[in-house]
């Protein structure tokens, strides 16, 4: 509905007229000063225009009820909301407007003969609904002169009104034009109101969607993550979210300001302003349960004395379709009429994690998904932040928190067994435990089974965002800088480009400076199908200086050397398909399967590089590594280039600038192509401040231009890590 985001010129307004709505409880009209005892509809009689003038019937899509989109509309002020009901009947049309609810509720209604007929509509109430706080009153007892005409295509209805109002200086005649127009979709409608007496710079414009569509609940989660304390409140709500969102988007959470993924408030607004969702806010767990109880079959009790029992409870929530509660919450759910489905209290007392998850997997694992697995790692001990649990429940995933460090022999063996039974190229959501193992150990194991990681355990609202498509007709368009057919010839300079990791979910997207310099963003390409509306948010809010780059290694976070070689072409080909949908032509890979940043071997063998060139024929270049990774190649003007510098978030600006200058001296041949990885916690404002310290020989360019320049004159030396994939 992007067309509805415009602000039309010179809109002004008062709407029809004048009938107070009779409240359902039988009370008197609720607008102060309204005369009591009136009906809810005003009829209009035909006037001077000959009846023989033909009238269009209007598009059937007008018929029905329409709900206001407040963030796309002029302020409704006192009434706060507005709804419409439109009914066509041959050459006649009935339009009802309901302003407000409860104490302040006011209805106008008129039935008009279309085709230019002048309809006389009696004024029965003084209220001027578009702005009741202005000293303007309708003149009760007078008659409005109203005409209505359908547009040639039937998708526009223009209502012209001539009526009398009373102001402090007496009586005034007003003419207004009210244009009802269907949007690009038949579920979209706008109303423009224009009056000559109103300044064109402050229009009255109302956007509507068809009533009953794209409606959901929202709730603001509190900062409760202590296992023995108040985590049970959020665990209950997140489990309820997963159940409610299994087949449709019904519940969205705005997470606390300090949550790792900071986009939930912005995305909440985007759903309203761009995707036409309307939300009803829930304030308490009790209210949430009452609203969403139809999707809950019962409850599962976890043991607050055994942290990992909550992981098992999340598994059971998906399998048995029950909310997760602590013992303290049983009265709440039983008051709502829920029955127990499982009680884990005492079941795992004295067990270690191997024993707990062995029992859980043997008992309930066969009932869980082979396409989604969740690792509920991250924080440990007294704290758990299960943001991804809603998605686990919606997908009936098995939830685990096991070590992938080979030294932890029993947990490692069980983790390997569980992963081995998942389908190749299926998803592993969540994250490893910061207290048990290392990221590289976790991703090495998942990659060895060709499983695709999407982190983290704190990833929020995925059960909701995975169920919401982008707006109709939306296409992903990247901000390319390369001009097709142009030959890019590098000069004797140091060319710099910056790529930020985790930038869309965790990093600097919302921090100061974005748009002030060319910048590339590591993009989660699985969101193409997993959370397309979220990607629409990022693409829609990107500046011309923001370039999206595909990541990471495959269609998800993987290590290419750990992927079975026979699976590697399939992995890369799938990533290429997703890149094309996102209009991305640069891809990034990394590998920590043989050790980490500096002390390990992060270089790639030639067979891996060959696979990328073959499976991504339209990619204009490849970025590699995290810290410096040392693998370089160039074929047919398409470079495979590793990071030469890692900008940590705590490196002093002067020291970082000195580092870059020293690299330029160590690589004296010009042009020199310096690819910089920016860790996600740095803001672009900080990055720009560092780069502004450099001399005139340095030039910061967009990453796609960088790739074209490097492909024309690859001064870096071709370099691979020797490896025999047959030994893997």
C-alpha positions as CSV (number, residue, x, y, z in Angstrom):
1,X,0.0,0.0,0.0
2,X,2.9,2.3,-0.6
3,X,0.7,4.7,-2.7
4,X,-1.2,5.5,0.5
5,X,1.9,7.0,2.1
6,X,1.7,10.1,0.0
7,X,0.3,13.4,1.5
8,X,-2.2,14.7,-1.0
9,X,-2.3,18.4,-1.7
10,X,-4.8,20.9,-0.2
11,X,-6.9,18.5,1.7
12,X,-9.4,20.0,4.1
13,X,-12.3,18.9,5.9
14,X,-15.5,18.2,7.5
15,X,-17.4,15.1,6.9
16,X,-20.9,14.6,6.3
17,X,-23.1,15.4,9.0
18,X,-24.7,14.6,11.9
19,X,-26.3,11.7,13.5
20,X,-25.2,10.6,17.0
21,X,-24.7,6.9,17.3
22,X,-27.1,5.1,19.7
23,X,-24.9,3.1,22.1
24,X,-25.4,-0.6,22.5
25,X,-26.2,-0.2,26.2
26,X,-29.1,2.1,25.3
27,X,-27.5,5.2,26.6
28,X,-28.2,8.7,25.3
29,X,-25.9,10.2,22.7
30,X,-22.4,10.5,24.0
31,X,-21.2,13.7,22.4
32,X,-21.8,16.6,24.8
33,X,-24.6,18.8,23.6
34,X,-26.0,16.4,21.1
35,X,-29.8,16.2,21.1
36,X,-31.0,12.9,22.4
37,X,-33.3,10.4,20.8
38,X,-32.3,10.6,17.2
39,X,-31.9,7.7,14.8
40,X,-28.7,6.4,13.2
41,X,-29.2,7.2,9.5
42,X,-30.2,10.2,7.5
43,X,-31.9,9.8,4.1
44,X,-31.4,12.1,1.1
45,X,-34.1,13.1,-1.4
46,X,-33.3,13.6,-5.1
47,X,-33.0,17.2,-6.4
48,X,-32.8,19.1,-9.6
49,X,-30.5,16.9,-11.8
50,X,-32.6,14.9,-14.3
51,X,-32.9,11.2,-13.4
52,X,-32.2,10.3,-16.9
53,X,-28.5,11.1,-16.4
54,X,-26.7,7.7,-16.3
55,X,-24.8,6.9,-13.2
56,X,-21.9,4.5,-12.8
57,X,-22.4,1.7,-10.4
58,X,-19.0,1.9,-8.7
59,X,-16.6,-1.1,-8.1
60,X,-18.0,-3.8,-5.8
61,X,-14.8,-3.6,-3.8
62,X,-16.2,-0.4,-2.1
63,X,-18.9,-2.5,-0.3
64,X,-18.2,-3.4,3.3
65,X,-16.7,-2.1,6.4
66,X,-13.4,-0.2,6.6
67,X,-11.0,0.4,9.5
68,X,-8.8,3.5,10.0
69,X,-5.0,3.2,9.7
70,X,-4.2,5.9,12.3
71,X,-0.5,6.3,11.5
72,X,-1.2,6.9,7.9
73,X,-4.1,9.4,8.5
74,X,-4.7,12.8,9.8
75,X,-5.2,13.1,13.5
76,X,-8.8,12.2,14.6
77,X,-8.3,14.0,17.9
78,X,-11.3,13.6,20.3
79,X,-12.7,10.6,18.6
80,X,-9.3,8.9,18.1
81,X,-10.7,6.5,15.5
82,X,-12.9,6.4,12.5
83,X,-14.6,3.5,10.6
84,X,-16.6,3.5,7.4
85,X,-19.4,1.3,6.0
86,X,-20.2,1.7,2.3
87,X,-23.0,-0.1,0.5
88,X,-23.9,0.3,-3.2
89,X,-27.4,-0.3,-4.5
90,X,-27.8,0.4,-8.2
91,X,-27.5,4.2,-8.6
92,X,-27.6,4.8,-4.9
93,X,-24.8,4.6,-2.3
94,X,-25.0,4.6,1.5
95,X,-22.0,5.9,3.5
96,X,-21.8,5.6,7.2
97,X,-19.0,7.1,9.3
98,X,-18.4,6.0,12.9
99,X,-16.3,8.4,14.9
100,X,-14.9,7.2,18.2
101,X,-16.0,4.5,20.7
102,X,-17.5,4.5,24.1
103,X,-18.0,7.8,25.7
104,X,-17.2,9.7,22.6
105,X,-19.0,8.0,19.8
106,X,-20.7,9.7,16.9
107,X,-22.2,8.4,13.7
108,X,-23.0,10.1,10.4
109,X,-24.9,8.3,7.6
110,X,-26.4,9.3,4.3
111,X,-27.9,7.5,1.3
112,X,-27.2,9.3,-2.0
113,X,-28.3,9.0,-5.5
114,X,-25.2,9.1,-7.6
115,X,-24.6,10.5,-11.1
116,X,-24.7,14.2,-10.2
117,X,-28.1,14.2,-8.6
118,X,-28.4,16.9,-6.0
119,X,-29.4,15.2,-2.7
120,X,-30.9,17.3,0.1
121,X,-29.6,15.9,3.4
122,X,-31.2,17.3,6.6
123,X,-28.8,18.4,9.4
124,X,-29.9,16.9,12.7
125,X,-26.9,17.4,15.0
126,X,-24.4,20.3,15.5
127,X,-21.2,18.1,15.7
128,X,-18.5,18.9,13.1
129,X,-16.6,15.6,13.5
130,X,-13.2,16.2,11.8
131,X,-12.3,18.7,14.5
132,X,-14.8,19.1,17.3
133,X,-12.4,21.3,19.3
134,X,-12.9,24.1,16.7
135,X,-15.7,26.6,17.3
136,X,-17.7,25.4,14.3
137,X,-21.2,23.9,14.5
138,X,-23.4,22.4,11.9
139,X,-26.7,24.3,11.6
140,X,-29.3,22.0,12.9
141,X,-32.5,22.2,10.9
142,X,-30.7,23.2,7.7
143,X,-30.2,21.0,4.6
144,X,-27.0,20.1,2.9
145,X,-26.8,20.0,-0.9
146,X,-24.9,16.8,-1.7
147,X,-23.9,15.2,-5.0
148,X,-22.0,12.0,-5.6
149,X,-20.3,10.8,-8.8
150,X,-18.4,7.7,-9.6
151,X,-15.1,7.9,-11.5
152,X,-15.0,6.4,-15.0
153,X,-13.2,3.3,-13.7
154,X,-15.6,2.9,-10.8
155,X,-12.7,3.0,-8.2
156,X,-13.3,6.6,-7.2
157,X,-16.3,8.3,-5.6
158,X,-16.4,12.1,-5.3
159,X,-18.9,13.6,-2.9
160,X,-19.5,17.3,-3.1
161,X,-21.2,19.0,-0.1
162,X,-22.6,22.5,0.3
163,X,-23.8,23.2,3.8
164,X,-24.1,25.9,6.5
165,X,-22.1,26.2,9.7
166,X,-22.2,28.5,12.7
167,X,-19.1,30.3,13.9
168,X,-18.5,33.0,16.5
169,X,-19.1,35.7,13.9
170,X,-22.2,34.2,12.5
171,X,-23.2,31.9,9.7
172,X,-20.9,30.7,6.9
173,X,-21.5,28.6,3.8
174,X,-19.0,25.8,3.2
175,X,-18.2,23.7,0.2
176,X,-16.2,20.6,0.6
177,X,-15.0,17.8,-1.7
178,X,-14.6,14.3,-0.3
179,X,-12.9,11.8,-2.5
180,X,-13.1,8.1,-1.7
181,X,-10.6,6.0,-3.7
182,X,-9.7,2.4,-3.7
183,X,-6.0,1.7,-3.5
184,X,-3.7,-0.7,-5.4
185,X,-5.4,-3.5,-3.6
186,X,-9.2,-3.9,-3.1
187,X,-8.5,-4.0,0.6
188,X,-7.2,-0.4,0.7
189,X,-9.2,2.8,0.6
190,X,-8.4,6.5,1.1
191,X,-10.6,9.5,1.9
192,X,-9.4,13.0,1.0
193,X,-11.3,16.0,2.2
194,X,-10.8,19.4,0.6
195,X,-12.3,22.8,1.6
196,X,-11.3,26.2,0.3
197,X,-11.3,27.6,3.8
198,X,-8.5,25.3,5.0
199,X,-4.7,25.8,4.3
200,X,-3.5,23.4,1.8
201,X,-0.4,22.6,3.9
202,X,-2.4,20.8,6.5
203,X,-4.5,18.3,4.6
204,X,-7.2,16.0,6.0
205,X,-6.4,12.6,4.7
206,X,-7.6,9.2,6.0
207,X,-6.4,5.8,5.0
208,X,-8.4,2.6,5.6
209,X,-8.1,-1.1,5.3
210,X,-10.9,-3.6,5.0
211,X,-12.2,-4.3,8.4
212,X,-11.1,-7.6,9.9
213,X,-7.9,-7.9,7.9
214,X,-4.3,-7.6,9.3
215,X,-5.5,-7.3,12.9
216,X,-3.2,-8.5,15.7
217,X,-2.4,-8.1,19.4
218,X,0.8,-6.5,20.7
219,X,2.4,-6.5,24.1
220,X,5.4,-4.8,25.7
221,X,7.7,-7.4,27.4
222,X,9.4,-6.4,30.6
223,X,13.0,-7.0,31.4
224,X,12.4,-10.3,33.3
225,X,15.0,-13.0,32.5
226,X,16.1,-14.4,35.9
227,X,15.4,-18.2,36.1
228,X,14.6,-18.4,39.8
229,X,12.8,-15.0,39.7
230,X,10.4,-13.5,37.2
231,X,11.5,-15.2,34.0
232,X,8.3,-17.3,34.2
233,X,6.2,-14.3,33.2
234,X,8.1,-13.9,29.9
235,X,8.4,-17.6,29.4
236,X,4.6,-17.9,29.6
237,X,4.0,-15.0,27.2
238,X,6.6,-16.2,24.7
239,X,5.1,-19.7,24.7
240,X,1.6,-18.2,24.2
241,X,3.0,-16.2,21.3
242,X,4.4,-19.4,19.6
243,X,1.0,-21.1,19.9
244,X,-1.0,-18.2,18.7
245,X,1.2,-17.5,15.7
246,X,1.5,-21.1,14.5
247,X,-0.8,-20.5,11.5
248,X,-1.3,-16.7,11.5
249,X,0.3,-13.6,12.9
250,X,-1.7,-12.8,16.0
251,X,0.7,-11.6,18.8
252,X,3.7,-9.3,18.5
253,X,6.1,-8.2,21.3
254,X,7.9,-5.0,21.6
255,X,11.0,-6.0,23.6
256,X,12.8,-3.9,26.2
257,X,15.1,-1.1,25.0
258,X,18.3,-3.1,26.1
259,X,17.4,-6.2,24.1
260,X,20.1,-7.4,21.7
261,X,17.9,-7.1,18.6
262,X,16.8,-3.5,18.8
263,X,14.4,-3.4,15.8
264,X,11.2,-4.5,17.5
265,X,9.8,-0.9,18.1
266,X,10.7,0.2,14.6
267,X,9.3,-2.9,13.0
268,X,6.1,-2.5,15.1
269,X,5.7,1.0,13.6
270,X,6.5,-0.3,10.1
271,X,3.8,-2.9,10.3
272,X,1.3,-0.1,10.9
273,X,2.6,2.6,8.5
274,X,3.6,0.4,5.5
275,X,1.9,-3.0,5.9
276,X,-1.5,-1.8,7.2
277,X,-1.6,-3.8,10.4
278,X,-3.6,-2.6,13.4
279,X,-2.9,-3.8,16.9
280,X,-4.8,-4.1,20.1
281,X,-2.4,-3.7,23.1
282,X,-2.5,-6.3,25.9
283,X,-1.4,-5.2,29.3
284,X,-1.2,-8.4,31.4
285,X,-0.6,-12.1,31.0
286,X,-4.2,-12.7,32.1
287,X,-5.5,-10.5,29.3
288,X,-3.2,-12.1,26.8
289,X,-4.4,-15.6,27.8
290,X,-8.0,-14.5,27.6
291,X,-7.5,-13.1,24.1
292,X,-5.6,-16.0,22.7
293,X,-6.9,-19.0,24.6
294,X,-8.5,-20.6,21.5
295,X,-5.0,-21.6,20.4
296,X,-4.1,-23.2,23.7
297,X,-4.9,-26.8,24.6
298,X,-3.6,-26.7,28.2
299,X,-0.5,-26.0,30.2
300,X,3.0,-27.5,30.9
301,X,4.7,-26.9,34.2
302,X,8.5,-26.4,34.3
303,X,10.7,-26.7,37.4
304,X,12.3,-23.4,38.4
305,X,14.9,-25.4,40.4
306,X,16.1,-27.0,37.2
307,X,17.0,-24.5,34.5
308,X,17.1,-26.9,31.6
309,X,13.5,-28.1,32.4
310,X,12.4,-24.9,30.7
311,X,14.0,-26.0,27.4
312,X,12.1,-29.2,27.7
313,X,8.9,-27.4,28.5
314,X,9.3,-25.3,25.3
315,X,9.7,-28.6,23.3
316,X,6.5,-29.9,24.9
317,X,4.7,-26.7,24.3
318,X,5.1,-27.2,20.6
319,X,4.3,-30.9,20.7
320,X,1.3,-30.8,23.1
321,X,0.2,-27.2,22.2
322,X,0.3,-25.9,25.8
323,X,1.5,-22.7,27.5
324,X,4.6,-23.0,29.7
325,X,4.0,-22.0,33.4
326,X,5.8,-22.2,36.7
327,X,4.0,-23.6,39.8
328,X,3.2,-20.0,40.8
329,X,1.2,-19.5,37.6
330,X,-1.0,-22.6,37.8
331,X,-3.8,-20.7,39.5
332,X,-3.9,-18.2,36.6
333,X,-4.2,-20.7,33.9
334,X,-6.6,-22.9,35.8
335,X,-8.8,-19.9,36.4
336,X,-8.9,-19.5,32.6
337,X,-10.1,-23.1,32.3
338,X,-6.8,-24.8,31.1
339,X,-6.0,-28.3,32.1
340,X,-2.5,-29.8,32.7
341,X,-0.7,-31.5,29.8
342,X,2.6,-32.2,31.5
343,X,4.3,-31.5,34.8
344,X,8.1,-31.5,34.9
345,X,8.6,-30.7,38.6
346,X,10.9,-33.2,40.1
347,X,11.4,-35.1,36.9
348,X,15.0,-33.9,36.3
349,X,16.2,-33.4,39.8
350,X,19.8,-34.4,40.2
351,X,20.3,-34.9,36.5
352,X,23.0,-33.2,34.3
353,X,22.2,-31.7,30.9
354,X,23.1,-34.9,29.1
355,X,20.7,-36.9,31.1
356,X,17.9,-34.2,30.9
357,X,18.1,-33.8,27.1
358,X,18.6,-37.6,26.6
359,X,15.4,-38.3,28.4
360,X,13.6,-35.5,26.6
361,X,14.8,-36.6,23.1
362,X,14.1,-40.2,23.6
363,X,10.6,-39.4,25.0
364,X,9.4,-36.6,22.8
365,X,12.1,-36.2,20.1
366,X,10.3,-38.4,17.6
367,X,7.3,-36.0,17.7
368,X,9.4,-32.9,16.8
369,X,10.4,-31.4,13.5
370,X,13.2,-32.6,11.3
371,X,13.4,-29.3,9.6
372,X,13.8,-26.9,12.6
373,X,16.1,-27.4,15.6
374,X,16.6,-24.8,18.4
375,X,19.7,-24.4,20.5
376,X,18.6,-22.3,23.5
377,X,22.1,-21.1,24.5
378,X,23.5,-17.7,25.0
379,X,23.3,-16.6,28.6
380,X,23.7,-19.3,31.2
381,X,23.3,-19.9,34.9
382,X,20.8,-17.6,36.6
383,X,19.8,-15.9,33.3
384,X,17.9,-17.3,30.3
385,X,16.8,-15.1,27.3
386,X,14.6,-17.4,25.2
387,X,13.6,-14.9,22.5
388,X,13.6,-17.7,19.8
389,X,11.3,-20.0,21.8
390,X,8.1,-18.7,20.1
391,X,9.4,-19.9,16.8
392,X,10.5,-23.2,18.3
393,X,7.0,-23.8,19.6
394,X,5.4,-22.8,16.3
395,X,7.6,-25.2,14.4
396,X,7.4,-28.1,16.9
397,X,11.2,-27.9,17.2
398,X,13.2,-29.9,19.7
399,X,14.9,-27.4,22.1
400,X,18.4,-28.2,23.5
401,X,21.3,-26.5,25.2
402,X,24.2,-29.0,24.8
403,X,27.9,-28.4,24.4
404,X,29.5,-28.9,21.0
405,X,33.0,-28.9,22.5
406,X,34.6,-32.4,21.9
407,X,36.1,-32.2,25.4
408,X,32.5,-32.4,26.8
409,X,32.2,-36.0,25.5
410,X,28.7,-36.9,26.6
411,X,27.0,-33.6,25.7
412,X,29.0,-33.5,22.4
413,X,27.9,-37.0,21.5
414,X,24.2,-36.3,22.1
415,X,24.4,-33.0,20.3
416,X,25.9,-34.8,17.3
417,X,23.3,-37.5,17.4
418,X,20.4,-34.9,17.5
419,X,21.9,-32.9,14.6
420,X,22.6,-36.0,12.5
421,X,18.9,-36.8,12.5
422,X,17.8,-33.5,11.0
423,X,17.3,-33.1,7.2
424,X,20.3,-31.6,5.3
425,X,19.9,-27.9,4.7
426,X,17.3,-27.6,7.5
427,X,17.5,-24.9,10.1
428,X,19.2,-24.7,13.5
429,X,17.9,-21.6,15.2
430,X,19.2,-20.0,18.4
431,X,22.8,-20.1,19.6
432,X,25.5,-22.0,21.5
433,X,25.9,-21.5,25.2
434,X,28.5,-18.9,26.1
435,X,29.3,-21.0,29.2
436,X,29.9,-24.4,27.4
437,X,31.5,-24.1,24.0
438,X,32.6,-21.7,21.3
439,X,30.8,-20.3,18.3
440,X,33.2,-22.0,15.9
441,X,32.7,-25.4,17.5
442,X,28.9,-25.0,17.3
443,X,28.9,-23.9,13.6
444,X,31.5,-26.5,12.7
445,X,29.2,-29.2,14.0
446,X,26.1,-27.9,12.3
447,X,28.0,-27.4,9.0
448,X,29.3,-30.9,9.1
449,X,25.7,-32.0,8.6
450,X,24.9,-29.2,6.1
451,X,22.6,-27.6,8.6
452,X,22.0,-23.8,8.4
453,X,22.4,-21.7,11.5
454,X,20.4,-18.5,12.2
455,X,21.2,-16.9,15.5
456,X,20.6,-15.9,18.2
457,X,18.7,-17.3,21.1
458,X,17.5,-13.7,21.6
459,X,16.0,-13.4,18.1
460,X,12.5,-12.0,18.8
461,X,9.0,-12.3,17.3
462,X,10.0,-14.8,14.5
463,X,6.8,-16.7,14.8
464,X,5.0,-13.4,13.9
465,X,7.4,-12.1,11.2
466,X,7.6,-15.4,9.5
467,X,3.8,-15.3,8.9
468,X,3.7,-11.8,7.4
469,X,4.4,-11.4,3.7
470,X,5.6,-8.1,2.3
471,X,3.1,-5.7,0.9
472,X,1.5,-6.8,-2.5
473,X,3.8,-6.0,-5.4
474,X,6.8,-5.2,-3.3
475,X,10.1,-6.1,-4.9
476,X,13.6,-6.0,-3.4
477,X,15.8,-3.4,-5.0
478,X,19.3,-3.0,-3.9
479,X,21.1,0.4,-4.2
480,X,23.6,-0.6,-6.9
481,X,26.3,1.8,-7.8
482,X,27.9,0.1,-10.8
483,X,26.7,1.3,-14.2
484,X,26.1,-1.6,-16.6
485,X,28.6,-1.6,-19.4
486,X,31.0,1.0,-17.8
487,X,34.6,0.0,-17.5
488,X,36.0,0.9,-14.1
489,X,39.7,1.8,-14.2
490,X,41.4,2.2,-10.8
491,X,43.8,5.0,-10.2
492,X,47.0,5.1,-8.1
493,X,45.0,5.1,-4.8
494,X,44.2,3.1,-1.8
495,X,40.6,2.0,-2.2
496,X,38.6,1.3,1.0
497,X,35.2,-0.3,1.4
498,X,33.5,-1.2,4.6
499,X,31.3,-4.2,5.4
500,X,29.5,-4.4,8.7
501,X,28.6,-7.8,10.2
502,X,25.3,-8.5,11.9
503,X,24.3,-5.0,11.0
504,X,20.7,-5.6,10.1
505,X,19.8,-7.4,13.3
506,X,22.2,-6.3,16.0
507,X,24.4,-3.5,14.8
508,X,24.5,0.1,13.6
509,X,21.4,0.3,11.4
510,X,19.6,2.4,14.0
511,X,22.8,4.3,15.2
512,X,24.0,7.7,14.1
513,X,25.6,8.2,10.7
514,X,23.9,5.8,8.4
515,X,23.7,7.2,4.9
516,X,26.6,9.6,5.4
517,X,29.1,7.4,3.6
518,X,29.1,4.3,1.3
519,X,28.5,1.3,3.5
520,X,27.8,-2.4,3.0
521,X,25.6,-4.5,5.2
522,X,25.9,-8.3,5.8
523,X,22.3,-9.4,5.0
524,X,20.6,-12.5,6.3
525,X,19.4,-14.0,3.0
526,X,17.2,-16.6,4.7
527,X,14.9,-13.7,5.7
528,X,13.7,-13.9,2.0
529,X,11.4,-16.7,3.1
530,X,11.7,-16.6,6.8
531,X,10.9,-13.0,7.5
532,X,10.3,-11.1,4.3
533,X,8.4,-8.3,5.9
534,X,11.4,-7.6,8.1
535,X,13.6,-7.4,5.0
536,X,11.1,-5.1,3.4
537,X,11.6,-2.8,6.4
538,X,15.3,-2.7,5.9
539,X,15.1,-2.3,2.1
540,X,12.5,0.4,2.5
541,X,14.5,2.4,5.0
542,X,17.9,2.0,3.2
543,X,19.6,5.2,2.0
544,X,21.4,5.3,-1.4
545,X,24.6,4.7,0.5
546,X,23.4,1.4,1.9
547,X,24.3,-1.7,0.0
548,X,23.1,-5.2,0.9
549,X,25.6,-8.1,0.7
550,X,24.6,-11.7,0.9
551,X,25.8,-13.7,3.9
552,X,27.1,-16.0,5.3
553,X,28.8,-18.8,3.4
554,X,25.5,-20.3,2.4
555,X,21.8,-19.8,2.9
556,X,22.5,-19.3,6.6
557,X,25.6,-19.2,8.8
558,X,27.9,-22.1,7.8
559,X,31.6,-22.9,7.4
560,X,32.5,-24.1,3.8
561,X,35.4,-26.3,4.8
562,X,33.2,-28.2,7.3
563,X,30.4,-28.8,4.8
564,X,30.6,-32.2,3.1
565,X,32.2,-31.4,-0.3
566,X,29.4,-33.2,-2.2
567,X,26.9,-30.9,-0.5
568,X,28.8,-27.6,-1.1
569,X,27.6,-26.9,-4.6
570,X,24.0,-27.4,-3.5
571,X,24.5,-25.1,-0.5
572,X,26.0,-22.3,-2.6
573,X,23.4,-22.7,-5.4
574,X,20.6,-22.3,-2.9
575,X,22.3,-19.1,-1.5
576,X,22.6,-17.8,-5.1
577,X,18.8,-18.3,-5.6
578,X,18.1,-16.3,-2.5
579,X,20.5,-13.6,-3.5
580,X,18.8,-13.1,-6.8
581,X,15.5,-12.6,-5.1
582,X,17.1,-9.9,-3.0
583,X,18.8,-8.2,-5.9
584,X,22.2,-8.9,-4.3
585,X,25.4,-9.6,-6.4
586,X,28.1,-9.7,-3.8
587,X,28.5,-12.6,-1.4
588,X,30.4,-13.1,1.8
589,X,31.9,-16.2,3.4
590,X,34.0,-17.1,6.4
591,X,35.4,-20.3,8.0
592,X,36.5,-20.9,11.6
593,X,36.2,-24.7,11.4
594,X,40.0,-25.1,11.8
595,X,40.5,-22.4,14.5
596,X,39.6,-18.8,15.1
597,X,40.6,-15.4,14.1
598,X,44.4,-15.2,14.4
599,X,45.8,-18.4,15.7
600,X,43.6,-20.7,13.7
601,X,43.5,-21.4,9.9
602,X,40.8,-19.3,8.4
603,X,42.1,-19.7,4.8
604,X,40.0,-21.4,2.1
605,X,41.2,-24.2,-0.2
606,X,40.9,-23.8,-4.0
607,X,38.0,-26.3,-4.3
608,X,35.9,-24.0,-2.1
609,X,36.7,-20.9,-4.1
610,X,36.0,-22.8,-7.3
611,X,32.6,-23.8,-6.0
612,X,31.6,-20.2,-5.4
613,X,32.7,-19.1,-8.8
614,X,30.8,-21.9,-10.5
615,X,27.6,-21.8,-8.4
616,X,27.3,-18.0,-8.4
617,X,28.0,-17.0,-12.0
618,X,26.4,-13.6,-11.7
619,X,28.2,-12.5,-8.5
620,X,30.5,-9.5,-9.3
621,X,32.7,-10.4,-6.3
622,X,33.2,-12.2,-3.0
623,X,34.3,-11.1,0.4
624,X,35.9,-13.5,2.8
625,X,36.7,-13.8,6.5
626,X,36.0,-12.0,9.7
627,X,39.4,-10.9,10.8
628,X,42.1,-11.0,8.1
629,X,41.6,-14.3,6.2
630,X,44.4,-14.3,3.5
631,X,42.5,-16.0,0.6
632,X,42.5,-14.1,-2.7
633,X,41.6,-14.8,-6.3
634,X,40.3,-13.0,-9.4
635,X,38.6,-14.6,-12.4
636,X,37.1,-12.8,-15.3
637,X,37.1,-9.5,-13.5
638,X,35.4,-11.0,-10.4
639,X,37.6,-10.8,-7.3
640,X,37.5,-13.1,-4.3
641,X,39.0,-10.8,-1.7
642,X,39.6,-11.3,2.0
643,X,39.4,-8.7,4.7
644,X,42.7,-6.9,5.3
645,X,41.5,-5.1,8.5
646,X,39.1,-5.9,11.3
647,X,37.9,-2.8,13.1
648,X,37.0,-3.7,16.6
649,X,34.5,-1.6,18.4
650,X,36.9,-0.5,21.2
651,X,39.9,0.4,19.0
652,X,40.8,4.1,19.5
653,X,40.1,6.1,16.4
654,X,43.6,7.5,16.1
655,X,45.1,4.0,16.5
656,X,42.7,2.6,13.9
657,X,43.6,5.3,11.4
658,X,47.3,4.6,12.0
659,X,46.7,0.9,11.4
660,X,45.1,1.6,8.1
661,X,47.9,4.0,7.1
662,X,50.5,1.3,8.0
663,X,48.7,-1.3,5.9
664,X,49.0,1.1,3.0
665,X,52.7,1.4,3.5
666,X,53.1,-2.4,3.7
667,X,51.2,-2.7,0.5
668,X,52.9,-0.1,-1.6
669,X,51.7,-1.1,-5.1
670,X,48.9,1.0,-6.3
671,X,46.0,0.5,-6.5
672,X,45.7,-1.2,-3.2
673,X,42.3,-2.7,-2.3
674,X,41.6,-2.6,1.4
675,X,38.5,-4.5,2.6
676,X,37.5,-3.5,6.1
677,X,35.2,-5.6,8.4
678,X,33.4,-3.4,10.9
679,X,32.3,-5.2,14.0
680,X,28.6,-4.6,14.5
681,X,28.9,-2.5,17.7
682,X,30.6,0.4,15.9
683,X,28.4,3.2,14.6
684,X,28.9,4.6,11.1
685,X,29.6,8.0,12.7
686,X,32.6,6.5,14.4
687,X,33.8,4.7,11.2
688,X,33.5,7.9,9.2
689,X,35.5,9.8,11.9
690,X,38.3,7.3,11.5
691,X,38.4,7.3,7.8
692,X,38.2,11.1,7.7
693,X,41.6,11.1,9.4
694,X,43.2,9.5,6.3
695,X,45.1,11.4,3.6
696,X,44.1,12.2,0.0
697,X,45.6,8.9,-1.3
698,X,42.7,7.0,0.3
699,X,39.3,6.8,-1.3
700,X,36.2,5.2,0.3
701,X,34.0,3.7,-2.4
702,X,30.8,1.6,-2.5
703,X,31.5,-2.1,-2.2
704,X,30.2,-3.0,-5.7
705,X,32.4,-0.3,-7.2
706,X,35.3,-1.6,-5.1
707,X,34.8,-5.1,-6.6
708,X,34.7,-3.8,-10.1
709,X,37.9,-1.8,-9.6
710,X,39.7,-4.8,-7.9
711,X,38.6,-7.0,-10.7
712,X,40.2,-4.7,-13.3
713,X,43.6,-4.5,-11.6
714,X,43.9,-7.2,-9.0
715,X,47.2,-6.2,-7.3
716,X,46.6,-8.8,-4.5
717,X,48.3,-12.2,-5.0
718,X,46.3,-15.3,-5.6
719,X,46.4,-17.4,-2.5
720,X,44.6,-20.6,-1.3
721,X,45.1,-23.0,1.6
722,X,46.1,-26.4,0.3
723,X,43.5,-29.0,1.2
724,X,42.4,-32.4,0.0
725,X,38.6,-32.6,0.2
726,X,38.8,-36.3,-0.3
727,X,40.1,-36.6,3.3
728,X,37.0,-35.0,4.7
